[in-house]
Structure formats: C-alpha cells, structure tokens
Amino acid sequence: MMDTQNDTTARPHDPFIPVALLALAFIAWLGFQTWNLSAERSQLSLAHATQQPQIDQANKLRAALDTLAVTTQRLAGEGSAAARVVVDELGKRGVTINPAGAASAPK
C-alpha cells in the first residue's frame, strides 16, 4: 500500500525541458521567417531590376509624347487648323495638354 501512495503523489516537474523546446521552436520559427523574407526580398529586387528598362522606355516615350502635344498645341495657337482639330479631339477624349509638361518630363 505504501508503494501505491508514493506513485500517486504528485512530484513537481522540472520546467526546463518544455521551456527549452518552446524556445527552440521559437528560434526555429524566427530563422525560417528570416530566411523566407530574405528570399522574397531578393525576388522583389530581381523583379524591380527586370522592369527598370521598361520603365525607362515608358518615361522616354511619355516625354516624347508630351513634347509632341505641346508642339501641337502651340501650332494650334498660331492658327493651324489641323493642329486645332487634333487639340479639340484630344480635349473631347479627356486629354489635357500641360504646356510646362514637356519641360518637366523626366529624361
């Protein structure tokens, strides 16, 4: 009878092993998150570098179109009927021509 009483009495457990496992799991999770974020950052950098030539090309095209639009508006102001028709049609479609736009366009 004495043996059964000793087995049923609760003895305090050492919290070291559960806390160590919890800390190890947390450190592993942080390591995985760091690795994953690093991989995503490198993929985003690659995507940005891949798209940069297209962005530069689009900016050059925009600058050329702004210059063309400003020139067309200037010709319309000087009395060119064909230029006036183009400017009026652009206005009907909601395109506004900024006279300072060609000067401030990125190169």
VOKOL-986072 format. One line per field, with one value per residue: x, y, z of N, C-alpha, C, CB in turn; residue in one letter. Coordinates in nm, 3 decimals, padded with zeros to 5 digits. Glycine has a CB too. Example, Ala and Ser with C-alpha at 12.3 -4.5 7.8 and 13.67 -1.06 7.14 Angstrom:
<pts>
neast: (01.319/01.285)
nnorth: (-00.569/-00.225)
nup: (00.780/00.708)
caeast: (01.230/01.367)
canorth: (-00.450/-00.106)
caup: (00.780/00.714)
ceast: (01.320/01.290)
cnorth: (-00.330/00.003)
cup: (00.780/00.787)
cbeast: (01.131/01.408)
cbnorth: (-00.447/-00.060)
cbup: (00.905/00.572)
resn: (A/S)
</pts>
This chain:
<pts>
neast: (00.079/00.191/00.359/00.184/00.081/00.299/00.337/00.112/00.128/00.185/00.470/00.683/00.740/01.019/01.058/01.237/01.277/01.027/01.027/01.270/01.220/01.013/01.149/01.339/01.170/01.064/01.293/01.362/01.139/01.172/01.411/01.328/01.138/01.306/01.475/01.280/01.177/01.409/01.450/01.220/01.272/01.496/01.379/01.196/01.374/01.498/01.277/01.221/01.458/01.436/01.216/01.294/01.424/01.201/01.044/01.206/01.202/00.930/00.912/01.070/00.915/00.683/00.782/00.848/00.593/00.469/00.616/00.544/00.268/00.266/00.389/00.201/-00.016/00.090/00.113/-00.156/-00.238/-00.113/-00.263/-00.301/-00.517/-00.541/-00.393/-00.552/-00.784/-00.683/-00.609/-00.860/-00.999/-00.848/-00.906/-01.183/-01.167/-01.071/-00.805/-00.566/-00.345/-00.048/00.131/00.376/00.453/00.624/00.870/00.917/00.927/01.053/01.378)
nnorth: (-00.119/00.121/00.170/00.233/00.475/00.643/00.654/00.785/01.036/01.369/01.485/01.764/01.886/01.933/02.235/02.283/02.131/02.157/02.439/02.478/02.340/02.497/02.743/02.663/02.598/02.851/02.995/02.850/02.910/03.189/03.187/03.060/03.248/03.467/03.367/03.321/03.583/03.705/03.566/03.646/03.918/03.923/03.824/04.029/04.239/04.144/04.141/04.414/04.511/04.387/04.511/04.775/04.871/04.882/05.071/05.295/05.321/05.374/05.621/05.778/05.765/05.890/06.147/06.220/06.216/06.415/06.637/06.641/06.689/06.942/07.091/07.059/07.191/07.448/07.504/07.501/07.723/07.915/07.921/07.703/07.496/07.216/07.136/07.250/07.093/06.847/06.908/06.979/06.734/06.572/06.702/06.644/06.378/06.379/06.432/06.638/06.901/06.997/07.283/07.323/07.070/06.928/07.038/06.965/06.694/06.369/06.255)
nup: (00.000/00.062/-00.155/-00.361/-00.278/-00.292/-00.567/-00.653/-00.547/-00.631/-00.784/-00.819/-01.149/-01.360/-01.524/-01.727/-01.968/-02.123/-02.154/-02.284/-02.525/-02.625/-02.655/-02.845/-03.061/-03.110/-03.185/-03.414/-03.572/-03.600/-03.745/-03.983/-04.075/-04.118/-04.321/-04.521/-04.567/-04.658/-04.898/-05.040/-05.057/-05.223/-05.456/-05.513/-05.560/-05.790/-05.966/-05.975/-06.092/-06.337/-06.450/-06.473/-06.719/-06.891/-06.765/-06.789/-07.068/-07.107/-06.977/-07.147/-07.381/-07.290/-07.241/-07.504/-07.621/-07.470/-07.553/-07.824/-07.798/-07.677/-07.876/-08.079/-07.963/-07.949/-08.222/-08.287/-08.146/-08.295/-08.520/-08.691/-08.860/-08.874/-08.651/-08.453/-08.475/-08.389/-08.123/-08.020/-08.046/-07.877/-07.640/-07.621/-07.559/-07.310/-07.267/-07.142/-07.219/-07.093/-07.099/-06.972/-06.932/-07.104/-07.052/-06.790/-06.790/-06.701/-06.789)
caeast: (00.000/00.280/00.411/00.082/00.067/00.413/00.318/00.001/00.158/00.239/00.600/00.697/00.813/01.120/01.008/01.345/01.258/00.923/01.069/01.376/01.156/00.942/01.250/01.396/01.069/01.056/01.415/01.349/01.039/01.235/01.506/01.252/01.082/01.417/01.513/01.171/01.174/01.528/01.425/01.121/01.338/01.579/01.289/01.144/01.483/01.513/01.163/01.240/01.566/01.387/01.118/01.350/01.439/01.069/01.002/01.285/01.150/00.800/00.935/01.117/00.800/00.595/00.845/00.833/00.452/00.441/00.675/00.459/00.141/00.291/00.414/00.072/-00.096/00.149/00.073/-00.299/-00.247/-00.064/-00.363/-00.306/-00.649/-00.524/-00.349/-00.668/-00.871/-00.620/-00.619/-01.001/-01.034/-00.785/-00.985/-01.308/-01.135/-01.027/-00.661/-00.528/-00.207/00.017/00.241/00.501/00.476/00.738/00.992/00.938/00.921/01.179/01.457)
canorth: (00.000/00.233/00.196/00.299/00.613/00.719/00.675/00.878/01.172/01.450/01.546/01.878/01.859/02.031/02.306/02.311/02.067/02.225/02.575/02.466/02.304/02.617/02.839/02.609/02.614/02.994/03.031/02.790/02.989/03.315/03.158/03.035/03.375/03.547/03.309/03.344/03.725/03.732/03.513/03.734/04.046/03.907/03.811/04.162/04.315/04.094/04.189/04.558/04.529/04.340/04.608/04.909/04.918/04.913/05.198/05.400/05.335/05.440/05.763/05.844/05.777/05.992/06.277/06.249/06.249/06.547/06.736/06.644/06.752/07.085/07.149/07.064/07.298/07.574/07.526/07.535/07.861/08.003/07.929/07.584/07.433/07.073/07.124/07.284/06.975/06.745/06.952/06.969/06.592/06.526/06.759/06.569/06.247/06.398/06.451/06.777/06.927/07.089/07.346/07.306/06.925/06.881/07.086/06.899/06.548/06.304/06.211)
caup: (00.000/00.067/-00.288/-00.443/-00.233/-00.344/-00.711/-00.677/-00.500/-00.740/-00.757/-00.909/-01.272/-01.397/-01.642/-01.819/-02.099/-02.203/-02.187/-02.385/-02.651/-02.669/-02.702/-02.968/-03.165/-03.140/-03.259/-03.547/-03.644/-03.637/-03.851/-04.105/-04.120/-04.170/-04.450/-04.615/-04.602/-04.737/-05.032/-05.103/-05.088/-05.342/-05.571/-05.544/-05.620/-05.927/-06.043/-05.995/-06.189/-06.467/-06.501/-06.484/-06.858/-06.947/-06.704/-06.854/-07.204/-07.096/-06.945/-07.269/-07.469/-07.232/-07.266/-07.646/-07.646/-07.411/-07.643/-07.942/-07.763/-07.654/-08.008/-08.150/-07.902/-07.990/-08.361/-08.287/-08.100/-08.402/-08.626/-08.776/-08.848/-08.847/-08.512/-08.370/-08.475/-08.304/-07.984/-07.981/-08.031/-07.753/-07.530/-07.609/-07.500/-07.172/-07.260/-07.126/-07.257/-07.000/-07.172/-06.899/-06.914/-07.182/-06.988/-06.661/-06.805/-06.665/-06.904)
ceast: (00.084/00.332/00.309/00.064/00.182/00.398/00.209/00.030/00.226/00.373/00.617/00.784/00.913/01.074/01.116/01.319/01.145/00.963/01.178/01.317/01.080/01.040/01.312/01.298/01.058/01.176/01.410/01.248/01.097/01.335/01.437/01.195/01.190/01.460/01.408/01.165/01.296/01.509/01.324/01.183/01.425/01.492/01.230/01.252/01.505/01.400/01.177/01.348/01.521/01.294/01.177/01.373/01.305/01.017/01.077/01.233/01.015/00.816/00.985/01.001/00.705/00.651/00.830/00.689/00.413/00.497/00.590/00.327/00.158/00.315/00.285/-00.015/-00.041/00.111/-00.074/-00.319/-00.201/-00.158/-00.370/-00.439/-00.636/-00.483/-00.466/-00.762/-00.813/-00.635/-00.763/-01.043/-00.970/-00.861/-01.116/-01.286/-01.078/-00.877/-00.633/-00.380/-00.152/00.135/00.376/00.538/00.597/00.869/01.022/00.935/01.055/01.249/01.498)
cnorth: (00.126/00.270/00.269/00.443/00.699/00.748/00.779/01.019/01.247/01.508/01.661/01.840/01.971/02.102/02.330/02.255/02.133/02.367/02.572/02.430/02.424/02.720/02.791/02.624/02.761/03.040/02.973/02.868/03.122/03.295/03.134/03.164/03.465/03.497/03.337/03.490/03.764/03.683/03.601/03.868/04.033/03.890/03.946/04.250/04.273/04.144/04.339/04.583/04.488/04.443/04.746/04.955/04.955/05.045/05.313/05.426/05.408/05.588/05.839/05.865/05.886/06.131/06.316/06.287/06.383/06.658/06.752/06.717/06.902/07.155/07.162/07.175/07.435/07.607/07.564/07.679/07.960/08.005/07.809/07.512/07.284/07.050/07.154/07.165/06.868/06.782/06.942/06.825/06.533/06.578/06.686/06.434/06.258/06.415/06.600/06.792/07.033/07.152/07.332/07.159/06.874/06.923/07.011/06.748/06.485/06.251/06.067)
cup: (00.000/-00.072/-00.375/-00.401/-00.286/-00.492/-00.739/-00.629/-00.613/-00.699/-00.857/-01.031/-01.298/-01.524/-01.749/-01.959/-02.179/-02.244/-02.294/-02.521/-02.709/-02.724/-02.834/-03.085/-03.206/-03.222/-03.400/-03.632/-03.689/-03.750/-03.984/-04.161/-04.181/-04.307/-04.556/-04.660/-04.686/-04.881/-05.106/-05.142/-05.212/-05.468/-05.612/-05.608/-05.764/-06.016/-06.073/-06.099/-06.329/-06.530/-06.526/-06.628/-06.923/-06.890/-06.767/-06.996/-07.202/-07.063/-07.066/-07.367/-07.420/-07.258/-07.413/-07.679/-07.587/-07.500/-07.768/-07.914/-07.743/-07.787/-08.086/-08.094/-07.942/-08.134/-08.371/-08.242/-08.206/-08.522/-08.719/-08.753/-08.813/-08.702/-08.417/-08.361/-08.383/-08.157/-07.936/-07.960/-07.906/-07.631/-07.509/-07.541/-07.359/-07.156/-07.249/-07.158/-07.163/-07.072/-07.103/-06.884/-06.987/-07.116/-06.860/-06.670/-06.770/-06.790/-06.890)
cbeast: (-00.091/00.395/00.452/-00.050/00.063/00.543/00.283/-00.124/00.248/00.140/00.720/00.759/00.717/01.259/00.950/01.475/01.228/00.793/01.119/01.479/01.060/00.860/01.359/01.433/00.933/01.046/01.541/01.306/00.915/01.304/01.590/01.141/01.012/01.536/01.534/01.038/01.169/01.651/01.372/01.002/01.422/01.673/01.175/01.090/01.612/01.518/01.031/01.277/01.690/01.314/01.004/01.480/01.508/00.970/01.026/01.434/01.135/00.713/01.037/01.229/00.727/00.577/00.995/00.876/00.362/00.503/00.818/00.431/00.083/00.411/00.516/-00.001/-00.097/00.303/00.100/-00.378/-00.164/00.074/-00.339/-00.185/-00.728/-00.418/-00.231/-00.742/-00.886/-00.470/-00.568/-01.090/-00.989/-00.638/-01.013/-01.371/-01.037/-01.072/-00.589/-00.560/-00.195/00.064/00.212/00.491/00.357/00.732/00.982/00.835/00.881/01.155/01.579)
cbnorth: (-00.001/00.201/00.067/00.225/00.619/00.644/00.542/00.827/01.170/01.562/01.441/02.000/01.842/01.963/02.440/02.255/01.917/02.229/02.649/02.359/02.185/02.677/02.859/02.461/02.560/03.075/02.981/02.641/03.012/03.378/03.036/02.935/03.446/03.545/03.157/03.302/03.810/03.664/03.368/03.756/04.093/03.785/03.712/04.229/04.296/03.940/04.162/04.628/04.448/04.206/04.619/04.916/04.811/04.799/05.196/05.361/05.195/05.371/05.775/05.759/05.644/05.970/06.274/06.129/06.140/06.557/06.696/06.502/06.689/07.106/07.066/06.928/07.283/07.569/07.400/07.440/07.880/07.958/08.048/07.489/07.450/07.011/07.219/07.407/06.918/06.729/07.097/07.033/06.513/06.573/06.904/06.548/06.173/06.284/06.389/06.828/06.972/07.015/07.493/07.370/06.849/06.935/07.235/06.945/06.509/06.190/06.297)
cbup: (00.117/00.160/-00.355/-00.434/-00.079/-00.318/-00.779/-00.611/-00.372/-00.778/-00.769/-00.834/-01.391/-01.417/-01.599/-01.765/-02.081/-02.124/-02.061/-02.341/-02.632/-02.554/-02.596/-02.949/-03.117/-03.011/-03.185/-03.536/-03.556/-03.517/-03.815/-04.080/-04.004/-04.073/-04.436/-04.553/-04.475/-04.674/-05.024/-05.010/-04.968/-05.325/-05.538/-05.417/-05.540/-05.928/-05.968/-05.863/-06.148/-06.452/-06.405/-06.409/-06.941/-06.917/-06.551/-06.858/-07.272/-06.989/-06.830/-07.337/-07.480/-07.081/-07.226/-07.731/-07.589/-07.270/-07.681/-07.992/-07.636/-07.559/-08.086/-08.139/-07.748/-07.975/-08.444/-08.196/-07.975/-08.446/-08.705/-08.748/-08.979/-08.943/-08.483/-08.426/-08.620/-08.339/-07.968/-08.088/-08.155/-07.746/-07.556/-07.748/-07.589/-07.089/-07.384/-06.983/-07.406/-06.868/-07.193/-06.761/-06.960/-07.324/-06.960/-06.563/-06.950/-06.566/-06.921)
resn: (M/M/D/T/Q/N/D/T/T/A/R/P/H/D/P/F/I/P/V/A/L/L/A/L/A/F/I/A/W/L/G/F/Q/T/W/N/L/S/A/E/R/S/Q/L/S/L/A/H/A/T/Q/Q/P/Q/I/D/Q/A/N/K/L/R/A/A/L/D/T/L/A/V/T/T/Q/R/L/A/G/E/G/S/A/A/A/R/V/V/V/D/E/L/G/K/R/G/V/T/I/N/P/A/G/A/A/S/A/P/K)
</pts>
